[in-house]
């Protein structure tokens, strides 16, 4: 592995985070735009500190000490056994430091995904607390299972199930975890004021700046190429000459997803929907991440087509059938497309049993990580209410939590599209 090339790819990852941040604030209301961006910066700060000081001891690294259980004659590697602020990772060669930097950046990406779902009503204090719990417990635990030689990575060695769980760019480790956190949050804080009428019918609350949302899509593409490339090199021994293949698969997947969303929204609504097209673009990026280094270009196109076509229906299902208010579509885009990307890495693999390995990983996410995340968020809400009070709902998060709006020269408090 080329140290310089991997480091360059890691340095691109914050562009993906910046792109998602622009999308999140643009798809929310103008009176909470500054709050969304401040929340993103706070998530970056909190997750970086907590992960490096504590989370790395849980995540560990390949070959480092860990705690294991012996069940059925096999060793199940469950959790890292490092010290707090474990500096030993730097003595495992250059790859150890690169892995730490990679995970520090991507845990921040996972942490900002729920910010979109909590738009207009999630308090800054509880955003920071929830992000600390994600970076200190949930993310490093699953990252250890997948990227640090944990039990999911060793499914092939211990049980002959494929080559073990594959998740090179974090479809599951980053995006499904972030999407499940967003789902937990949506259950706890409920919908925005005026989102549902008295009979439970949802009303449209349009995003305030679709131009920034679409610009965020372009930034995210650059960061995702770095994300998928760095993860493949660090955890799956991809050689530098695999980067063109990873770049090609990432671009083909997101392009197919974007066009699939254009077509499905055109058929469904009579005209293409810009906000859903942006979601379709990111769903393609998310779905590409799991198997970006091993799938063929043709498979990448098929994966993107499914992800882009499905995102509109997932958004509608959550909003209409489950009454889940998700302003930026983060649950559908990250959790939904992430699960599909994990499945697709098994479906299009030439390795026998790989699909079963991917299903086991998905089951661990839904059956263990979701209850863990939801339990932690419920515990936070028990002591500190996650949702802003009624005045915050009315004033907007900018004024309520920051004391000033993002657009002071404009009237941004109109509720003319909300039911009275």
C-alpha positions as CSV (number, residue, x, y, z in Angstrom):
1,X,0.0,0.0,0.0
2,X,1.3,3.5,-0.8
3,X,1.3,5.5,2.3
4,X,1.1,8.9,0.5
5,X,-1.8,7.8,-1.7
6,X,-3.8,6.5,1.2
7,X,-3.1,9.6,3.2
8,X,-4.3,11.8,0.3
9,X,-7.5,9.7,0.0
10,X,-8.1,10.2,3.8
11,X,-7.6,13.9,3.4
12,X,-10.5,14.0,0.9
13,X,-13.0,12.5,3.3
14,X,-13.9,15.8,5.0
15,X,-15.3,17.0,1.7
16,X,-17.9,14.3,1.9
17,X,-18.8,15.5,5.4
18,X,-19.0,19.1,4.1
19,X,-21.3,18.0,1.3
20,X,-23.6,16.2,3.6
21,X,-23.7,19.3,5.9
22,X,-24.7,21.5,3.0
23,X,-27.4,19.1,2.1
24,X,-28.7,18.9,5.6
25,X,-29.0,22.6,6.2
26,X,-30.4,23.2,2.7
27,X,-33.2,20.6,3.1
28,X,-34.2,22.1,6.4
29,X,-35.9,25.4,7.0
30,X,-34.1,28.7,6.7
31,X,-34.7,29.6,10.4
32,X,-32.6,26.6,11.5
33,X,-29.9,26.8,8.8
34,X,-27.1,28.2,11.1
35,X,-28.0,25.8,13.8
36,X,-27.6,22.9,11.4
37,X,-24.1,24.0,10.4
38,X,-23.0,24.8,14.0
39,X,-24.3,21.3,15.0
40,X,-22.1,19.8,12.2
41,X,-19.0,21.5,13.6
42,X,-19.8,20.4,17.1
43,X,-20.4,16.8,16.0
44,X,-17.0,16.9,14.2
45,X,-15.3,18.2,17.4
46,X,-17.0,15.9,19.8
47,X,-16.7,12.7,17.8
48,X,-13.0,13.4,17.0
49,X,-12.1,13.9,20.7
50,X,-14.2,11.1,22.1
51,X,-13.1,8.6,19.5
52,X,-9.3,9.3,19.8
53,X,-9.4,9.5,23.6
54,X,-11.7,6.6,24.2
55,X,-13.3,5.0,21.2
56,X,-10.0,3.8,19.7
57,X,-9.5,1.6,22.8
58,X,-12.8,-0.2,21.9
59,X,-12.2,-0.3,18.1
60,X,-8.6,-1.4,18.3
61,X,-6.8,-2.4,15.1
62,X,-6.0,-5.5,13.2
63,X,-3.6,-7.6,15.2
64,X,-4.0,-5.6,18.4
65,X,-5.1,-7.1,21.7
66,X,-8.8,-7.7,22.2
67,X,-11.3,-9.6,24.3
68,X,-12.7,-12.8,22.9
69,X,-15.3,-15.4,23.8
70,X,-14.9,-19.1,22.9
71,X,-18.3,-20.4,21.8
72,X,-18.9,-23.6,19.8
73,X,-15.1,-24.2,19.7
74,X,-14.5,-20.9,17.9
75,X,-13.1,-17.7,19.1
76,X,-15.5,-14.7,18.9
77,X,-13.5,-11.5,18.9
78,X,-15.9,-8.9,20.4
79,X,-14.1,-5.8,21.6
80,X,-10.7,-4.1,21.6
81,X,-8.6,-4.2,24.7
82,X,-6.6,-1.1,24.3
83,X,-5.9,1.7,26.8
84,X,-7.5,5.1,26.8
85,X,-5.9,7.3,24.2
86,X,-4.0,4.2,23.1
87,X,-0.8,5.4,21.5
88,X,0.3,1.8,20.8
89,X,-1.5,2.0,17.5
90,X,1.3,4.2,16.2
91,X,3.8,1.5,16.9
92,X,2.1,-1.0,14.6
93,X,3.6,0.7,11.5
94,X,2.3,3.5,9.4
95,X,-1.0,1.7,8.7
96,X,-2.0,2.0,12.4
97,X,-1.9,5.8,12.3
98,X,-3.6,6.0,8.9
99,X,-6.4,3.7,10.3
100,X,-6.9,6.0,13.3
101,X,-7.1,9.1,11.1
102,X,-9.6,7.3,8.7
103,X,-11.9,6.2,11.6
104,X,-11.7,9.7,13.2
105,X,-13.0,11.3,10.1
106,X,-15.7,8.7,9.3
107,X,-17.1,8.5,12.8
108,X,-17.8,12.2,12.3
109,X,-19.7,11.4,9.1
110,X,-21.8,8.9,10.9
111,X,-22.5,11.4,13.6
112,X,-23.8,14.2,11.3
113,X,-26.3,11.9,9.6
114,X,-28.9,12.3,12.4
115,X,-28.5,16.1,12.3
116,X,-30.6,16.0,9.1
117,X,-33.4,14.0,10.7
118,X,-33.5,16.2,13.8
119,X,-33.7,19.4,11.7
120,X,-35.7,22.2,13.4
121,X,-36.1,20.5,16.7
122,X,-33.0,18.7,18.0
123,X,-31.2,20.6,20.7
124,X,-27.5,21.3,20.3
125,X,-26.6,20.0,23.8
126,X,-28.2,16.6,23.1
127,X,-26.7,16.5,19.7
128,X,-23.3,16.6,21.4
129,X,-24.2,14.0,24.0
130,X,-25.6,11.6,21.4
131,X,-22.5,12.1,19.2
132,X,-20.2,11.3,22.1
133,X,-22.1,8.0,22.8
134,X,-21.9,7.1,19.1
135,X,-18.2,7.8,18.9
136,X,-17.4,6.2,22.2
137,X,-19.5,3.1,22.2
138,X,-21.6,2.1,19.1
139,X,-19.3,3.0,16.2
140,X,-16.0,1.7,17.7
141,X,-17.7,-1.6,18.7
142,X,-19.0,-2.3,15.2
143,X,-15.8,-1.0,13.6
144,X,-13.9,-3.5,15.7
145,X,-16.1,-6.3,14.4
146,X,-15.7,-5.3,10.8
147,X,-12.3,-3.5,10.3
148,X,-10.2,-4.7,13.2
149,X,-10.3,-8.5,12.9
150,X,-13.5,-8.9,14.9
151,X,-16.0,-11.7,14.7
152,X,-17.8,-10.4,11.6
153,X,-14.5,-10.1,9.7
154,X,-13.6,-13.7,10.7
155,X,-16.8,-15.3,9.6
156,X,-14.9,-16.9,6.7
157,X,-12.0,-18.1,8.8
158,X,-14.2,-19.5,11.7
159,X,-17.3,-20.7,9.9
160,X,-16.4,-20.8,6.2
161,X,-19.0,-18.1,5.4
162,X,-17.6,-16.3,2.4
163,X,-14.5,-14.3,3.1
164,X,-16.1,-12.7,6.1
165,X,-18.3,-9.6,6.2
166,X,-17.2,-7.0,3.5
167,X,-17.7,-3.3,4.1
168,X,-14.7,-1.5,2.5
169,X,-16.1,2.0,2.5
170,X,-18.5,1.8,5.4
171,X,-22.0,1.2,3.9
172,X,-22.8,-0.5,7.2
173,X,-20.2,0.8,9.6
174,X,-20.8,4.4,8.8
175,X,-24.1,4.8,7.0
176,X,-26.4,2.2,8.4
177,X,-25.1,3.0,11.9
178,X,-25.8,6.7,11.3
179,X,-29.1,6.0,9.7
180,X,-30.2,3.8,12.6
181,X,-29.2,6.6,15.0
182,X,-31.4,9.0,12.9
183,X,-34.3,6.5,13.1
184,X,-33.9,6.3,16.9
185,X,-33.9,10.0,17.1
186,X,-37.0,10.4,15.0
187,X,-38.9,8.0,17.2
188,X,-37.9,10.0,20.3
189,X,-38.3,13.6,19.3
190,X,-41.3,13.2,17.0
191,X,-42.2,15.2,13.9
192,X,-41.8,19.0,13.4
193,X,-44.5,21.4,14.3
194,X,-47.1,21.4,11.5
195,X,-45.8,18.4,9.7
196,X,-48.9,16.3,10.2
197,X,-52.5,17.5,10.2
198,X,-55.0,16.5,12.8
199,X,-55.9,13.4,10.9
200,X,-52.3,12.4,10.5
201,X,-51.8,13.4,6.8
202,X,-48.3,14.8,6.2
203,X,-47.9,18.3,4.7
204,X,-44.9,19.5,2.6
205,X,-42.3,21.6,4.3
206,X,-39.9,22.4,1.5
207,X,-36.2,22.8,2.0
208,X,-35.0,26.4,1.9
209,X,-32.0,26.2,-0.4
210,X,-31.9,23.5,-3.0
211,X,-28.9,25.0,-4.8
212,X,-26.7,24.4,-1.7
213,X,-28.1,20.9,-1.5
214,X,-27.1,20.1,-5.1
215,X,-23.7,21.7,-4.6
216,X,-23.3,19.5,-1.6
217,X,-23.8,16.4,-3.8
218,X,-20.8,17.4,-5.9
219,X,-18.6,17.9,-2.8
220,X,-19.8,14.5,-1.4
221,X,-18.7,12.7,-4.6
222,X,-15.1,13.9,-4.2
223,X,-15.0,12.9,-0.6
224,X,-16.6,9.5,-1.3
225,X,-13.9,8.6,-3.8
226,X,-11.3,9.2,-1.0
227,X,-13.5,7.3,1.5
228,X,-14.0,4.2,-0.6
229,X,-10.3,4.2,-1.8
230,X,-8.8,4.6,1.7
231,X,-11.1,2.0,3.3
232,X,-10.3,-0.5,0.6
233,X,-6.5,0.0,1.0
234,X,-6.5,0.0,4.8
235,X,-8.8,-2.9,5.6
236,X,-8.9,-5.1,2.5
237,X,-5.3,-4.7,1.1
238,X,-6.3,-3.1,-2.1
239,X,-3.3,-2.1,-4.1
240,X,-2.8,1.5,-5.5
241,X,-3.7,0.2,-9.0
242,X,-7.2,-0.7,-7.7
243,X,-8.0,3.0,-7.2
244,X,-9.2,3.6,-10.8
245,X,-11.6,0.6,-10.4
246,X,-12.9,2.0,-7.1
247,X,-13.3,5.5,-8.7
248,X,-15.1,4.0,-11.7
249,X,-17.5,1.9,-9.6
250,X,-18.3,4.8,-7.3
251,X,-19.1,7.2,-10.1
252,X,-21.1,4.6,-12.1
253,X,-23.2,3.7,-9.0
254,X,-24.1,7.2,-8.1
255,X,-24.7,8.2,-11.7
256,X,-27.1,5.3,-12.2
257,X,-28.8,6.1,-8.9
258,X,-29.3,9.8,-9.8
259,X,-30.8,9.0,-13.2
260,X,-33.1,6.3,-11.7
261,X,-34.4,8.9,-9.2
262,X,-35.0,11.4,-12.1
263,X,-37.0,8.8,-13.9
264,X,-39.0,7.6,-10.9
265,X,-39.9,11.0,-9.7
266,X,-40.8,12.1,-13.2
267,X,-43.2,9.1,-13.5
268,X,-44.5,9.6,-9.9
269,X,-45.0,13.3,-9.7
270,X,-45.1,14.5,-13.4
271,X,-41.7,16.3,-13.0
272,X,-38.4,15.4,-11.5
273,X,-38.0,16.4,-7.9
274,X,-34.7,18.1,-7.1
275,X,-34.5,17.2,-3.4
276,X,-35.2,13.6,-4.1
277,X,-32.7,13.6,-6.9
278,X,-30.1,14.8,-4.5
279,X,-31.1,12.0,-2.1
280,X,-30.8,9.5,-5.0
281,X,-27.3,10.8,-5.8
282,X,-26.2,10.2,-2.2
283,X,-28.0,6.8,-2.0
284,X,-25.8,5.7,-4.9
285,X,-22.7,6.8,-3.1
286,X,-23.8,5.0,0.0
287,X,-24.6,1.8,-1.8
288,X,-21.3,1.8,-3.7
289,X,-19.2,1.8,-0.5
290,X,-19.5,-1.8,0.7
291,X,-18.2,-3.6,-2.4
292,X,-16.5,-0.8,-4.3
293,X,-13.2,-2.7,-4.7
294,X,-14.6,-6.1,-5.7
295,X,-17.7,-5.5,-7.8
296,X,-17.7,-5.1,-11.6
297,X,-18.7,-1.8,-13.3
298,X,-21.9,-3.5,-14.6
299,X,-22.8,-4.5,-11.1
300,X,-22.1,-1.0,-9.9
301,X,-24.7,0.3,-12.4
302,X,-27.3,-2.2,-11.3
303,X,-26.7,-1.4,-7.6
304,X,-27.1,2.3,-8.3
305,X,-30.3,1.8,-10.3
306,X,-31.9,-0.1,-7.4
307,X,-30.7,2.4,-4.8
308,X,-31.9,5.4,-6.8
309,X,-35.3,3.9,-7.6
310,X,-35.9,2.8,-4.1
311,X,-35.1,6.0,-2.2
312,X,-38.3,7.8,-3.3
313,X,-40.5,4.9,-2.1
314,X,-38.6,4.6,1.2
315,X,-39.1,8.3,1.9
316,X,-42.8,8.0,1.1
317,X,-43.2,4.9,3.2
318,X,-41.6,6.4,6.3
319,X,-43.5,9.7,6.0
320,X,-46.9,8.3,4.9
321,X,-47.1,4.9,6.6
322,X,-44.9,5.3,9.7
323,X,-45.4,9.0,10.3
324,X,-41.6,9.5,10.7
325,X,-40.6,13.1,9.9
326,X,-37.1,13.0,8.3
327,X,-36.5,16.4,6.6
328,X,-33.4,15.3,4.7
329,X,-34.4,11.7,4.0
330,X,-31.3,10.5,6.0
331,X,-32.9,7.3,7.2
332,X,-33.9,6.2,3.7
333,X,-30.6,7.4,2.1
334,X,-28.1,6.1,4.6
335,X,-29.8,3.2,6.4
336,X,-31.9,2.0,3.5
337,X,-29.3,2.3,0.7
338,X,-26.6,1.2,3.2
339,X,-28.4,-2.1,3.8
340,X,-28.9,-2.6,0.0
341,X,-25.2,-1.9,-0.6
342,X,-24.2,-4.6,1.9
343,X,-26.6,-7.1,0.4
344,X,-25.4,-6.2,-3.1
345,X,-21.8,-6.8,-2.2
346,X,-22.8,-10.4,-1.4
347,X,-25.2,-10.8,-4.4
348,X,-22.5,-9.8,-6.9
349,X,-19.6,-11.5,-5.3
350,X,-18.1,-14.6,-6.9
351,X,-17.2,-16.0,-3.5
352,X,-19.4,-18.8,-2.3
353,X,-21.3,-17.9,0.9
354,X,-20.6,-14.2,0.7
355,X,-24.3,-13.2,0.6
356,X,-24.8,-15.1,3.9
357,X,-21.9,-13.3,5.5
358,X,-23.4,-10.0,4.5
359,X,-26.8,-11.0,5.9
360,X,-25.2,-11.9,9.2
361,X,-23.6,-8.5,9.3
362,X,-27.0,-6.8,8.6
363,X,-28.6,-8.9,11.3
364,X,-26.0,-7.7,13.8
365,X,-26.8,-4.1,12.8
366,X,-30.5,-4.4,13.1
367,X,-30.7,-6.9,15.9
368,X,-27.9,-5.6,18.2
369,X,-26.7,-2.1,17.2
370,X,-30.2,-0.6,16.7
371,X,-31.4,-1.6,20.2
372,X,-28.1,-0.5,21.7
373,X,-28.3,2.9,20.0
374,X,-32.0,3.4,20.8
375,X,-31.4,2.5,24.4
376,X,-28.6,5.0,24.8
377,X,-30.7,7.7,23.2
378,X,-33.6,6.9,25.4
379,X,-31.3,7.2,28.4
380,X,-30.1,10.6,27.3
381,X,-33.7,11.7,26.8
382,X,-34.6,10.6,30.3
383,X,-32.2,13.1,31.8
384,X,-32.0,15.8,29.2
385,X,-34.9,16.3,26.8
386,X,-33.7,15.9,23.2
387,X,-36.4,18.0,21.7
388,X,-36.5,21.8,21.9
389,X,-39.4,23.4,23.7
390,X,-42.5,24.8,22.1
391,X,-40.9,28.3,21.7
392,X,-38.1,26.8,19.9
393,X,-40.5,25.1,17.5
394,X,-42.1,28.5,16.8
395,X,-39.0,30.7,16.7
396,X,-36.7,28.3,14.9
397,X,-33.4,26.8,16.2
398,X,-31.2,29.7,15.1
399,X,-32.9,32.2,17.3
400,X,-33.7,29.8,20.1
401,X,-30.3,28.2,20.5
402,X,-27.9,30.7,18.8
403,X,-29.6,34.0,19.4
404,X,-29.6,35.1,15.8
405,X,-30.7,33.8,12.4
406,X,-28.7,32.7,9.4
407,X,-30.4,35.3,7.2
408,X,-31.0,38.4,9.3
409,X,-31.9,40.6,6.4
410,X,-34.8,38.4,5.3
411,X,-38.1,37.3,6.9
412,X,-37.6,33.5,7.6
413,X,-40.4,32.8,10.1
414,X,-43.4,32.5,7.7
415,X,-45.5,29.5,8.3
416,X,-47.9,30.1,5.5
417,X,-47.5,26.5,4.2
418,X,-48.3,24.9,7.5
419,X,-51.8,24.0,8.7
420,X,-53.4,26.4,11.2
